[in-house]
Amino acid sequence: MAQFIDLDESSDEQAPTVRTFKVTVMGDGSVGKSSICSRFTKDFFATSYKQTIGVDFFSQTVCLDDGSKVTFNLYDIGGQSIGSKMLSAYISGTHAFIFVYDLTNAESLENVVEWYAMVKKAVKSMKDVVVYLVGNKSDLATLRVVRSSRSNEISAAINASAHLLLSALTGDRIGLLFISLAGRLCGVDVTTMILDGKTGPAVEVNRDTEETVGGINRDRFLGDADTAVGANAIARAKELENGMAKKIKELEEQSTGISRQTLVGVEKAKRSGRCTVM
């Protein structure tokens, strides 16, 4: 299984070559870019939001099953940097782009196209650059507004190699994101690592292609958002809605019954002269 390692603790004997990649994480503000980076590098999630000004930096090294080591230097681009003159400098030399959107914010997905356009304008060629599309906040399934059909369209529009849904809050599929990215960049088959880990099916892609993600067959690890993420939530929501409707009906019937009893009591009181209606 893939491991996160501390290079200081590794042995000098037969030390494998460490391959280093620059990964730029982009997207609107508050979609969770910093949270994803922090969860991956520090296994930490900040409960309060802190806006990234300009760019922030993170680094983490992973060890693949074949013994190779990959160091990710993450450049977390602030959401307000989309029109910045410094954007070209921030993304220079990037090996892979991770475009992040918020599953509870449809506009953040639409804006990915604009972010991608800015990148294409600044980068001479995207031929050898890996692009991933990531939907964050999968833990908020009941609040999700982004449909998989639209996110798949955006994924195709930006030529994404993979489209994953994950949660920086719970850490779900964070490992899959970077292990699959390492496999993609190094040409290493990471299928065994995915099977051994607790990542689950998370790659959301077009069924019409047999292309692999970091050596993972797309069809084998397909995770359709409407089923993998939304189906259970929809079922729970329907159950809740039906339960609430039943409860409301019961309360209405009880209220109607009480009102009828009250009216009967008032009429009896009037006839007996014990009640004066104002």
Backbone as numpy.savetxt, mean C-alpha at the origin, in Angstrom:
# Nx Ny Nz CAx CAy CAz Cx Cy Cz
15.38 -18.44 3.57 14.54 -17.25 3.57 15.41 -16.00 3.57
14.94 -14.94 2.92 15.71 -13.71 2.87 15.86 -13.13 4.26
17.01 -12.50 4.50 17.29 -11.93 5.80 17.77 -10.50 5.66
17.43 -9.69 6.67 18.00 -8.37 6.77 19.25 -8.52 7.61
20.35 -7.91 7.19 21.61 -8.16 7.87 22.30 -6.88 8.30
23.19 -7.04 9.24 24.07 -5.97 9.69 25.44 -6.26 9.11
25.90 -5.41 8.20 27.17 -5.66 7.53 28.34 -5.70 8.50
28.23 -4.99 9.63 29.32 -4.97 10.61 29.52 -6.32 11.27
28.45 -7.15 11.25 28.52 -8.44 11.91 28.91 -9.56 10.95
29.02 -9.26 9.67 29.34 -10.30 8.70 30.82 -10.63 8.74
31.15 -11.85 8.40 32.55 -12.31 8.44 33.33 -11.78 7.25
34.62 -11.53 7.48 35.47 -11.06 6.41 35.86 -12.20 5.47
35.72 -13.44 5.95 36.09 -14.59 5.16 35.02 -14.87 4.10
35.48 -14.92 2.85 34.59 -15.20 1.74 33.38 -14.28 1.75
33.61 -13.03 2.09 32.52 -12.06 2.13 32.00 -11.82 0.72
30.69 -12.00 0.52 30.13 -11.82 -0.82 30.13 -10.34 -1.20
30.13 -10.09 -2.49 30.08 -8.72 -2.99 28.71 -8.13 -2.70
28.71 -6.92 -2.21 27.45 -6.23 -1.92 27.11 -5.33 -3.09
25.96 -5.56 -3.68 25.51 -4.72 -4.78 24.64 -3.61 -4.21
24.90 -2.40 -4.63 24.19 -1.24 -4.09 23.33 -0.60 -5.17
22.08 -0.31 -4.79 21.14 0.30 -5.73 20.49 1.54 -5.11
20.35 2.54 -5.93 19.63 3.74 -5.51 18.17 3.56 -5.90
17.29 3.67 -4.91 15.85 3.53 -5.13 15.17 4.83 -4.70
14.45 5.44 -5.61 13.77 6.70 -5.31 12.29 6.43 -5.09
11.78 6.88 -3.95 10.38 6.67 -3.57 9.63 7.98 -3.76
8.58 7.95 -4.59 7.88 9.18 -4.96 6.38 9.03 -4.82
5.69 10.17 -4.73 4.24 10.18 -4.62 3.77 11.39 -3.84
2.46 11.57 -3.78 1.89 12.71 -3.07 2.23 12.70 -1.59
2.06 13.84 -0.96 2.27 13.92 0.47 1.27 13.08 1.23
1.69 12.50 2.33 0.87 11.72 3.27 0.40 10.37 2.73
0.94 9.92 1.60 0.56 8.59 1.11 1.29 7.48 1.86
2.38 7.84 2.56 3.09 6.85 3.36 4.47 6.47 2.85
5.09 7.33 2.07 6.43 7.03 1.53 7.45 6.86 2.64
7.49 7.83 3.54 8.45 7.76 4.66 8.16 6.59 5.57
6.88 6.29 5.75 6.49 5.17 6.61 6.95 3.85 6.03
6.86 3.71 4.71 7.33 2.49 4.05 8.84 2.34 4.23
9.56 3.45 4.01 11.03 3.42 4.16 11.43 3.13 5.60
10.73 3.75 6.54 11.04 3.57 7.95 10.73 2.15 8.41
9.62 1.61 7.94 9.25 0.23 8.31 10.28 -0.76 7.77
10.75 -0.53 6.56 11.72 -1.44 5.94 13.09 -1.34 6.60
13.55 -0.14 6.89 14.92 0.04 7.39 15.04 -0.03 8.91
13.96 0.35 9.62 14.03 0.41 11.08 12.96 -0.43 11.78
12.06 -1.01 10.97 10.90 -1.72 11.52 10.16 -0.81 12.49
9.94 0.41 12.07 9.31 1.43 12.91 8.23 2.14 12.12
7.12 2.46 12.83 6.04 3.23 12.21 5.68 4.40 13.11
5.79 5.60 12.58 5.48 6.81 13.35 3.97 7.03 13.36
3.41 7.22 14.55 1.96 7.41 14.67 1.52 8.82 14.31
2.46 9.76 14.29 2.14 11.14 13.92 2.79 11.48 12.58
2.10 12.27 11.78 2.59 12.60 10.44 3.60 13.73 10.49
4.72 13.53 9.81 5.75 14.56 9.70 6.11 14.70 8.23
5.86 15.88 7.69 6.10 16.11 6.27 7.60 16.08 5.94
7.92 15.40 4.84 9.30 15.37 4.37 9.56 16.61 3.52
10.56 17.37 3.91 10.93 18.57 3.17 12.12 18.23 2.27
11.91 18.36 0.97 12.99 18.04 0.03 13.17 16.55 -0.13
14.17 16.00 0.52 14.44 14.57 0.39 15.00 14.03 1.70
14.64 12.79 2.02 15.17 12.11 3.19 15.86 10.83 2.72
16.75 10.30 3.54 17.56 9.16 3.13 17.43 8.00 4.11
17.37 6.79 3.56 17.32 5.56 4.35 18.22 4.53 3.67
18.68 3.56 4.45 19.52 2.51 3.87 19.27 1.19 4.60
19.26 0.11 3.84 19.08 -1.23 4.40 19.73 -2.25 3.47
20.30 -3.28 4.06 20.92 -4.36 3.29 20.17 -5.66 3.52
19.92 -6.39 2.45 19.25 -7.68 2.55 20.16 -8.75 1.95
19.99 -9.97 2.44 20.77 -11.11 1.95 19.82 -12.08 1.26
20.09 -12.40 0.01 19.25 -13.32 -0.74 19.70 -14.75 -0.53
18.87 -15.69 -0.96 19.15 -17.11 -0.73 20.42 -17.59 -1.43
20.80 -16.94 -2.50 22.00 -17.38 -3.21 23.26 -16.81 -2.58
23.12 -16.11 -1.44 24.26 -15.56 -0.73 24.61 -14.14 -1.11
23.99 -13.64 -2.18 24.28 -12.28 -2.60 23.63 -11.28 -1.65
24.28 -10.14 -1.50 23.77 -9.10 -0.62 23.45 -7.85 -1.43
22.34 -7.25 -1.08 21.88 -6.06 -1.79 21.65 -4.94 -0.80
22.27 -3.80 -1.06 22.04 -2.62 -0.23 21.16 -1.64 -1.00
20.07 -1.25 -0.36 19.19 -0.25 -0.94 19.47 1.10 -0.29
19.81 2.09 -1.10 19.87 3.47 -0.64 18.59 4.14 -1.09
17.71 4.39 -0.13 16.39 4.92 -0.45 16.37 6.43 -0.37
15.88 7.05 -1.42 15.70 8.50 -1.48 14.20 8.77 -1.39
13.78 9.28 -0.25 12.37 9.56 0.01 12.10 11.01 -0.38
11.42 11.19 -1.52 11.17 12.53 -2.06 9.91 13.12 -1.46
10.02 14.33 -0.91 8.86 15.01 -0.33 7.77 15.24 -1.35
6.52 15.13 -0.91 5.39 15.26 -1.82 5.28 16.60 -2.51
5.84 17.65 -1.90 5.77 18.99 -2.48 6.86 19.22 -3.52
7.71 18.23 -3.74 8.86 18.39 -4.64 8.51 18.17 -6.10
7.24 17.91 -6.40 6.87 17.57 -7.77 7.22 18.68 -8.76
7.18 19.93 -8.31 7.52 21.03 -9.20 8.86 21.64 -8.89
9.63 20.99 -8.04 10.91 21.54 -7.59 11.98 21.45 -8.68
12.81 22.50 -8.74 13.93 22.50 -9.68 15.00 21.49 -9.26
14.93 21.06 -8.00 15.91 20.11 -7.47 15.56 18.66 -7.79
14.39 18.44 -8.35 13.94 17.06 -8.58 14.92 16.27 -9.44
15.44 16.91 -10.46 16.39 16.23 -11.35 17.62 15.76 -10.58
18.08 16.60 -9.66 19.26 16.25 -8.86 18.93 15.11 -7.90
17.71 15.14 -7.33 17.30 14.11 -6.39 17.29 12.72 -7.03
16.80 12.64 -8.27 16.57 11.34 -8.89 17.71 10.89 -9.79
18.73 11.70 -9.93 19.86 11.33 -10.79 20.52 10.03 -10.32
20.75 9.12 -11.24 21.42 7.86 -10.92 20.52 6.82 -10.30
19.21 7.01 -10.36 18.26 6.06 -9.77 18.20 4.76 -10.57
18.25 3.64 -9.86 18.11 2.33 -10.50 16.66 1.86 -10.53
15.88 2.30 -9.55 14.48 1.88 -9.47 13.64 2.98 -8.83
12.44 3.16 -9.37 11.48 4.11 -8.81 10.31 3.35 -8.19
9.93 3.75 -7.00 8.72 3.22 -6.37 7.73 4.37 -6.27
6.65 4.28 -7.03 5.60 5.30 -6.98 4.52 4.82 -6.02
4.27 5.62 -4.99 3.35 5.23 -3.93 2.06 6.04 -4.01
0.94 5.36 -3.83 -0.35 6.05 -3.72 -1.10 5.51 -2.51
-2.12 6.23 -2.11 -2.92 5.89 -0.94 -4.21 5.23 -1.41
-4.47 4.01 -0.97 -5.66 3.27 -1.39 -6.96 3.95 -0.97
-6.88 4.87 -0.01 -8.08 5.59 0.44 -8.19 6.97 -0.20
-7.31 7.26 -1.15 -7.28 8.58 -1.80 -7.09 8.39 -3.30
-8.18 8.47 -4.05 -8.13 8.22 -5.49 -7.26 9.24 -6.22
-7.25 10.46 -5.75 -6.46 11.51 -6.40 -4.96 11.20 -6.35
-4.53 10.58 -5.26 -3.10 10.25 -5.13 -2.67 9.25 -6.20
-3.59 8.38 -6.63 -3.28 7.44 -7.71 -3.18 8.18 -9.04
-4.14 9.07 -9.30 -4.13 9.83 -10.55 -2.87 10.67 -10.67
-2.39 11.19 -9.56 -1.21 12.05 -9.59 0.09 11.29 -9.85
0.03 9.96 -9.73 1.21 9.15 -10.04 1.64 9.38 -11.49
0.66 9.58 -12.37 0.96 9.82 -13.78 1.79 11.10 -13.93
1.44 12.12 -13.15 2.19 13.38 -13.20 3.60 13.20 -12.66
3.72 12.43 -11.56 5.05 12.16 -11.01 5.91 11.42 -12.04
5.32 10.46 -12.70 6.04 9.68 -13.71 6.47 10.57 -14.87
5.60 11.48 -15.28 5.92 12.40 -16.37 7.11 13.28 -16.01
7.15 13.73 -14.75 8.27 14.55 -14.29 9.57 13.75 -14.32
9.48 12.48 -13.96 10.66 11.62 -13.97 11.17 11.42 -15.40
10.25 11.12 -16.32 10.64 10.91 -17.71 11.28 12.16 -18.30
10.81 13.30 -17.86 11.36 14.57 -18.34 12.78 14.78 -17.83
13.03 14.30 -16.62 14.34 14.52 -15.98 15.35 13.43 -16.31
14.87 12.23 -16.60 15.76 11.09 -16.87 15.90 10.91 -18.38
17.12 10.74 -18.83 17.38 10.61 -20.27 16.73 9.37 -20.85
16.82 8.26 -20.13 16.24 7.02 -20.62 15.72 6.18 -19.46
14.53 5.60 -19.65 13.94 4.73 -18.63 14.15 3.26 -18.99
14.95 3.00 -20.01 15.11 1.65 -20.53 15.59 0.66 -19.47
16.59 1.03 -18.71 17.17 0.12 -17.72 16.73 0.42 -16.29
15.70 1.25 -16.16 15.21 1.63 -14.83 13.97 0.80 -14.48
13.95 0.26 -13.28 12.80 -0.54 -12.82 11.77 0.38 -12.17
10.51 0.16 -12.50 9.42 0.96 -11.94 8.43 0.05 -11.21
8.14 0.39 -9.97 7.12 -0.32 -9.19 6.01 0.67 -8.81
4.78 0.17 -8.83 3.64 0.95 -8.33 3.17 0.30 -7.04
3.02 1.10 -5.99 2.67 0.56 -4.67 1.46 1.28 -4.09
0.46 0.50 -3.72 -0.72 1.04 -3.03 -0.57 0.81 -1.54
-0.46 1.88 -0.77 -0.27 1.78 0.68 -1.60 1.89 1.42
-1.60 1.49 2.67 -2.74 1.53 3.59 -3.77 0.44 3.29
-3.28 -0.74 2.92 -4.20 -1.86 2.68 -4.91 -2.29 3.95
-4.40 -1.86 5.11 -5.06 -2.18 6.38 -6.39 -1.44 6.53
-6.58 -0.37 5.75 -7.82 0.41 5.80 -8.77 -0.05 4.70
-9.01 -1.35 4.66 -9.80 -1.94 3.58 -11.20 -1.35 3.47
-11.83 -1.05 4.60 -13.19 -0.53 4.57 -13.25 0.91 4.07
-12.11 1.59 4.05 -12.06 2.98 3.59 -11.51 3.09 2.17
-11.21 1.97 1.58 -10.61 1.98 0.24 -11.57 2.56 -0.79
-11.04 3.44 -1.65 -11.84 4.03 -2.72 -11.23 3.73 -4.10
-9.98 3.32 -4.13 -9.30 3.04 -5.40 -9.70 1.66 -5.91
-10.19 1.61 -7.13 -10.57 0.34 -7.74 -9.38 -0.28 -8.46
-9.31 -1.59 -8.43 -8.17 -2.29 -9.04 -8.11 -2.05 -10.55
-9.28 -1.90 -11.18 -9.29 -1.67 -12.63 -8.55 -0.38 -12.98
-8.77 0.67 -12.16 -8.11 1.94 -12.43 -6.63 1.88 -12.07
-6.30 1.26 -10.96 -4.90 1.18 -10.56 -4.09 0.35 -11.55
-4.72 -0.66 -12.15 -4.04 -1.46 -13.17 -3.80 -0.64 -14.44
-4.74 0.25 -14.74 -4.56 1.14 -15.89 -3.37 2.08 -15.67
-3.28 2.62 -14.47 -2.16 3.51 -14.14 -0.85 2.72 -14.17
-0.89 1.50 -13.66 0.30 0.64 -13.65 0.82 0.43 -15.07
-0.11 0.18 -16.00 0.28 -0.01 -17.40 0.79 1.29 -18.01
0.17 2.40 -17.62 0.54 3.71 -18.18 1.97 4.10 -17.83
2.43 3.69 -16.65 3.79 4.05 -16.23 4.77 2.90 -16.45
4.31 1.87 -17.16 5.17 0.71 -17.47 5.76 0.08 -16.21
4.94 -0.08 -15.20 5.41 -0.67 -13.94 5.71 -2.15 -14.10
6.82 -2.59 -13.53 7.18 -4.00 -13.54 6.31 -4.79 -12.59
5.82 -4.13 -11.55 4.95 -4.78 -10.57 4.08 -3.75 -9.88
2.95 -4.20 -9.42 1.99 -3.36 -8.69 1.61 -4.10 -7.43
2.00 -3.58 -6.28 1.78 -4.27 -5.01 0.92 -3.43 -4.07
0.13 -4.13 -3.26 -0.65 -3.50 -2.20 -0.03 -3.90 -0.87
0.16 -2.94 0.02 0.82 -3.24 1.29 0.38 -2.27 2.37
0.89 -2.48 3.57 0.57 -1.61 4.70 1.84 -1.29 5.48
2.21 -0.02 5.49 3.36 0.40 6.30 3.03 0.30 7.78
1.76 0.47 8.11 1.32 0.41 9.51 1.56 -0.97 10.10
1.10 -2.01 9.42 1.24 -3.37 9.93 2.54 -4.04 9.48
3.16 -3.49 8.45 4.36 -4.10 7.89 4.05 -5.17 6.86
2.76 -5.39 6.60 2.35 -6.43 5.66 2.90 -6.15 4.26
3.66 -7.10 3.74 4.19 -7.10 2.38 5.30 -6.07 2.12
5.77 -5.43 3.17 6.91 -4.53 3.01 8.14 -5.33 2.57
8.35 -6.48 3.21 9.46 -7.34 2.84 9.37 -7.82 1.41
8.15 -8.20 0.99 7.95 -8.66 -0.38 8.33 -7.59 -1.38
7.98 -6.35 -1.09 8.30 -5.24 -1.98 9.79 -5.19 -2.28
10.60 -5.18 -1.24 12.03 -4.98 -1.44 12.77 -6.26 -1.84
12.28 -7.42 -1.39 12.91 -8.67 -1.81 12.64 -8.90 -3.30
11.42 -8.64 -3.74 11.12 -8.81 -5.17 11.87 -7.78 -6.00
12.04 -6.58 -5.45 12.80 -5.54 -6.15 14.27 -5.94 -6.26
14.81 -6.52 -5.19 16.19 -7.00 -5.22 16.36 -8.08 -6.29
15.39 -8.98 -6.35 15.44 -10.03 -7.36 15.38 -9.46 -8.76
14.53 -8.48 -8.93 14.39 -7.84 -10.24 15.70 -7.17 -10.67
16.32 -6.45 -9.75 17.54 -5.71 -10.07 18.75 -6.62 -10.27
18.76 -7.74 -9.54 19.92 -8.65 -9.60 19.70 -9.83 -10.53
18.48 -10.02 -11.00 18.20 -11.18 -11.83 18.20 -12.47 -11.05
17.84 -12.39 -9.77 17.83 -13.56 -8.89 16.40 -14.06 -8.71
16.22 -15.39 -8.78 14.91 -15.99 -8.56 14.61 -15.99 -7.07
13.59 -15.24 -6.66 13.27 -15.14 -5.24 11.99 -15.89 -4.89
11.53 -16.77 -5.77 10.29 -17.50 -5.53 10.32 -18.26 -4.22
11.43 -18.96 -3.94 11.55 -19.75 -2.71 11.44 -18.86 -1.49
12.04 -17.69 -1.55 12.00 -16.79 -0.40 10.59 -16.29 -0.14
9.85 -16.06 -1.23 8.48 -15.60 -1.06 7.64 -16.71 -0.44
7.87 -17.96 -0.89 7.11 -19.08 -0.36 7.44 -19.34 1.11
8.71 -19.16 1.48 9.13 -19.40 2.85 8.68 -18.29 3.80
8.55 -17.10 3.27 8.18 -15.97 4.11 6.69 -15.90 4.33
6.27 -14.94 5.11 4.86 -14.76 5.43 4.30 -13.55 4.68
4.67 -13.48 3.42 4.27 -12.31 2.65 2.89 -12.47 2.02
2.55 -13.66 1.62 1.25 -13.89 1.02 1.20 -13.35 -0.40
0.14 -13.67 -1.15 0.00 -13.16 -2.51 -0.24 -11.67 -2.49
0.59 -10.93 -3.17 0.46 -9.48 -3.08 0.68 -8.75 -4.38
1.14 -9.44 -5.42 1.45 -8.75 -6.66 0.18 -8.65 -7.50
-0.19 -7.44 -7.81 -1.41 -7.20 -8.58 -1.01 -6.79 -9.98
-1.27 -7.67 -10.96 -0.76 -7.43 -12.30 -1.77 -7.85 -13.35
-1.41 -7.63 -14.60 -2.26 -7.99 -15.72 -2.17 -9.48 -15.99
-3.30 -10.16 -16.03 -3.30 -11.61 -16.24 -2.88 -11.99 -17.67
-2.84 -11.02 -18.57 -2.54 -11.33 -19.96 -1.05 -11.57 -20.20
-0.21 -11.37 -19.21 1.23 -11.52 -19.39 1.77 -12.61 -18.49
2.83 -13.26 -18.94 3.50 -14.30 -18.16 4.80 -13.76 -17.56
5.02 -12.45 -17.69 6.26 -11.87 -17.19 6.37 -12.08 -15.68
7.60 -12.23 -15.22 7.81 -12.46 -13.80 8.25 -11.20 -13.09
8.06 -11.17 -11.78 8.50 -10.06 -10.95 9.61 -10.59 -10.06
10.85 -10.22 -10.36 11.98 -10.71 -9.59 12.06 -12.22 -9.58
11.67 -12.84 -10.70 11.71 -14.30 -10.77 10.43 -14.95 -10.30
9.43 -14.15 -9.90 8.16 -14.68 -9.43 7.17 -14.67 -10.58
6.59 -15.81 -10.92 5.59 -15.83 -11.96 4.39 -15.01 -11.54
3.99 -14.09 -12.38 2.93 -13.17 -12.01 1.60 -13.87 -11.73
1.27 -14.87 -12.57 0.00 -15.56 -12.37 -0.03 -16.33 -11.06
1.11 -16.90 -10.65 1.17 -17.69 -9.42 0.95 -16.83 -8.19
1.43 -15.58 -8.25 1.36 -14.72 -7.08 0.42 -13.54 -7.31
-0.59 -13.76 -8.16 -1.53 -12.70 -8.45 -2.41 -12.43 -7.25
-2.59 -11.16 -6.92 -3.47 -10.79 -5.82 -4.41 -9.71 -6.27
-5.57 -10.07 -6.79 -6.51 -9.06 -7.28 -7.04 -8.25 -6.12
-7.04 -6.94 -6.27 -7.39 -6.07 -5.15 -8.83 -6.24 -4.72
-9.74 -6.42 -5.70 -11.14 -6.53 -5.34 -11.43 -7.81 -4.57
-10.57 -8.83 -4.74 -10.79 -10.08 -4.01 -9.86 -10.19 -2.82
-8.56 -9.97 -3.07 -7.58 -10.16 -2.00 -7.73 -9.15 -0.89
-8.08 -7.91 -1.26 -8.16 -6.87 -0.24 -9.59 -6.49 0.07
-10.42 -6.37 -0.99 -11.73 -5.80 -0.77 -12.86 -6.76 -0.47
-12.75 -8.01 -0.91 -13.88 -8.93 -0.78 -14.31 -9.13 0.66
-13.36 -9.43 1.53 -13.69 -9.63 2.94 -14.27 -8.38 3.56
-13.69 -7.25 3.17 -14.18 -5.98 3.72 -15.61 -5.71 3.26
-15.88 -6.00 1.97 -17.22 -5.79 1.44 -18.21 -6.69 2.15
-17.82 -7.95 2.35 -18.70 -8.90 3.03 -19.00 -8.44 4.45
-17.93 -7.98 5.14 -18.13 -7.49 6.51 -19.01 -6.25 6.53
-18.82 -5.39 5.53 -19.61 -4.16 5.46 -21.09 -4.49 5.23
-21.34 -5.48 4.35 -22.72 -5.88 4.08 -23.37 -6.48 5.32
-22.60 -7.32 6.03 -23.11 -7.90 7.26 -23.45 -6.81 8.27
-22.54 -5.85 8.37 -22.75 -4.74 9.30 -23.97 -3.93 8.89
-24.08 -3.68 7.58 -25.21 -2.90 7.07 -26.53 -3.61 7.33
-26.55 -4.93 7.06 -27.77 -5.71 7.30 -28.12 -5.73 8.79
-27.08 -5.88 9.62 -27.31 -5.89 11.06 -27.85 -4.56 11.55
-27.30 -3.47 11.02 -27.76 -2.14 11.42 -29.20 -1.91 10.95
-29.51 -2.35 9.73 -30.86 -2.18 9.20 -31.87 -2.94 10.06
-31.48 -4.16 10.46 -32.36 -4.97 11.32 -32.57 -4.30 12.66
-31.48 -3.77 13.22 -31.56 -3.10 14.52 -32.43 -1.86 14.44
-32.26 -1.09 13.36 -33.07 0.12 13.19 -34.55 -0.23 13.08
-34.85 -1.31 12.34 -36.23 -1.73 12.19 -36.83 -2.13 13.54
-36.02 -2.86 14.33 -36.48 -3.27 15.66 -36.76 -2.06 16.53
-35.87 -1.07 16.47 -36.06 0.14 17.27 -37.29 0.91 16.82
-37.50 0.94 15.49 -38.68 1.63 14.97 -39.96 0.95 15.43
-39.93 -0.40 15.40 -41.11 -1.16 15.84 -41.36 -0.94 17.32
-40.26 -0.93 18.10 -40.39 -0.68 19.53 -40.94 0.71 19.78
-40.41 1.67 19.02 -40.85 3.05 19.17 -42.31 3.19 18.81
-42.71 2.51 17.70 -44.11 2.55 17.27 -45.01 1.93 18.32
-44.55 0.81 18.88 -45.33 0.14 19.92 -45.50 1.00 21.15
-44.42 1.68 21.54 -44.48 2.56 22.71 -45.42 3.72 22.45
-45.34 4.27 21.23 -46.21 5.40 20.88 -47.67 4.99 20.91
-47.98 3.80 20.39 -49.35 3.32 20.39 -49.85 3.12 21.82
-48.99 2.52 22.65 -49.37 2.31 24.04 -49.62 3.64 24.74
-48.79 4.62 24.43 -48.95 5.94 25.05 -50.26 6.58 24.63
-50.58 6.48 23.32 -51.82 7.06 22.83 -53.04 6.40 23.46
-52.97 5.07 23.58 -54.08 4.34 24.20 -54.26 4.80 25.64
-53.13 4.97 26.34 -53.18 5.41 27.73 -53.77 6.80 27.85
-53.38 7.68 26.92 -53.90 9.06 26.94 -55.39 9.07 26.69
-55.86 8.27 25.72 -57.28 8.21 25.42 -58.08 7.71 26.61
-57.55 6.69 27.29 -58.24 6.17 28.48 -58.31 7.24 29.57
-57.19 7.96 29.73 -57.15 9.00 30.75 -58.13 10.12 30.44
-58.24 10.45 29.17 -59.18 11.52 28.76 -60.61 11.11 29.07
-60.91 9.84 28.74 -62.28 9.39 28.97 -62.61 9.35 30.46
-61.61 9.08 31.27 -61.86 9.01 32.71 -61.80 10.37 33.38
-61.39 11.39 32.58 -61.31 12.74 33.13 -60.07 13.00 33.93
-59.10 12.08 33.91 -57.88 12.24 34.70 -56.79 12.98 33.93
-57.06 13.25 32.65 -56.02 13.89 31.83 -56.61 15.03 31.04
-55.93 16.15 31.03 -56.33 17.31 30.24 -55.27 17.56 29.19
-55.67 17.52 27.94 -54.73 17.72 26.85 -54.64 19.19 26.53
-53.41 19.74 26.59 -53.19 21.17 26.34 -53.07 21.41 24.84
